[in-house]
Amino acid sequence: MPTVLIINGPNLNMLGIREPELYGKATLASINQSLENVAKKAEIDIKFFQSNYEGEIIDIIHRSYKKVELIIINPGGLTHTSISIRDAFLSTSIPVIEVHLSNIYAREEFRRKSMISDIAIGTISGFGSKSYIFALMAAIDYLKGNSKQKR
């Protein structure tokens, strides 16, 4: 059974509390539960990781080498700054899908640049908590060989 790892970066543990007008009222736990339900139906093993620390995110990417088939990541604020997370993906060659709750391209100028998007299979943003569901659906499609696009 293929394994997908969901990584959430800084401040995403505060979903439901942090700026609900921008990020919605769904908690990270409720998003994860929804993802578990979709993964179970698709017969995909799913794992979750959240950290507010860049080094821990890099470590989990490295530890996932040859252990997961795909990673879905919401790097949070590290999206715009972390060359190190980008390099972790490049060094492991694990396919990645980038996800964001808000549309980062419709926000402040500094949020419009992603260090991940050009090496990702794709980026899904702006659909609130449904962005994660869409990303998982894309991951399932990719893993089942239905997607022609390869990184």
N, C-alpha and C positions, 0 to 999 in steps of 0.2 A: 504494500500500500504506500503510495507516495506521501511524503511529508512536506507540509508547508509551515514555515515559521513566520509568525507575525511579530514584528519588532515595532515598539512604540518608544519614541524618544522623550526628551525633556518636557515636563509639564502635562503630558497626556494622562498621567495618573490623576490629574485634577479635573478631567472632563466631567461635565454635569454641574460643576461649581464655577469653573473658570470661564468668564465671559460667555454665558449661555446664549446671549444674543448673536454671537459670532460662531460659536462652536456647537451650539445645541445643548439640550438637557440630558442627552444619553451619557451614561457613565461608561468608562472603559470596560467594566465588568459586564454591562448589558450588551455592549458591542461584541465582546468576546463570546458571550453566550449565543448571540445571533450567528456569529461565524462558526461556532461549534455545530450548530444545527444544520447549516448549509454543508459543512464539511462531512458530517456524518451521512447525510443523504447521498453525497457524491463519492463516499468511500475514500475520503482523503483524511490522513492523520494530520492534526493541526496542533501546533504548540504556540505559546505566547511568551513574550518577554517585553518588559518595560524597564527603562532606566533613565535617570536624569543625568547620567554620566557618559560622556563620549567614549571613554576607554572601555567601559563595560559593553557598550554596543559593538565596538570593534571586536572585543573578545568573543562575543556570542557569534558574530559573523565568522570569525576564524574557527571556532569550535564546531560550527555547522558544516564545515567543509566535508563533503562526501557523506553527510548525515541527513541533509535535507535536499529536496529537489528544487525548491523555490522559496524565496523570501519576499514577503510583502512588508514594506517599511514605511512608517510615518516618522521621519527623523525630527519632527517638530522644528524648532528654531535652528537645529544643526543642518537642516536642508540647505541653508544659504551660506554656510561657513565651513562645513567639514570635508575637507579634502581627504582626511584620514578615513572617514567612513567610505567615501568613494573608492579610495585605494584598497580598502578591505574587500569590497566587492570585486574589484579588478583582480586582486590576488587570488581569490577563491573561485572566480568564474561562476558563482552561484547566480542563476537568473533572478532578477529582482523586479518587482513592481512597486512603484512609488505611489503613496496614497496621502491625500490631505482632506480634511473635513471642509475647509474653506477653499475658495478659488484663489490660490496664491498669486495668480497672474492678474487679479483684479484688486489687489491690495497695495500696500506701500511698495515703492520702487525696490527697496532692498529685499523684499520677499519674492520678487519676480524671478530671481536667479536661483536655480537649483543645481547643486553639485552632483545630483544623482540622475536627473531626468535623461540626460543624453546617453547614459550607459544602461538605462532600464529598458525592459521590454515595453513598458508604457507607464504613463502617469495618469492617475484618476484623482480629480480634485473638484471641490465645490458642491458636493452632494450630501454634505453632512455625514452622519453615521452610515448612510447608504454607500458612501464612497468605498468603505471597507468591503461591503457585500459585493459591489461591482468588481472590486479588485480580486476578491476570492473567486468569483465567477470567471474572470479572465484567467486566473491562475489555473483553475480546473480545466478550462478549455486548452490552455497551453500545455499542461501536463498530459492531457489525453491526446495530444498531437493534432488538435483541430486548428491550431494557429499556424499560419505559414510564417509569421514574423518571428525571427530569432534574433537575439542580441548579437 
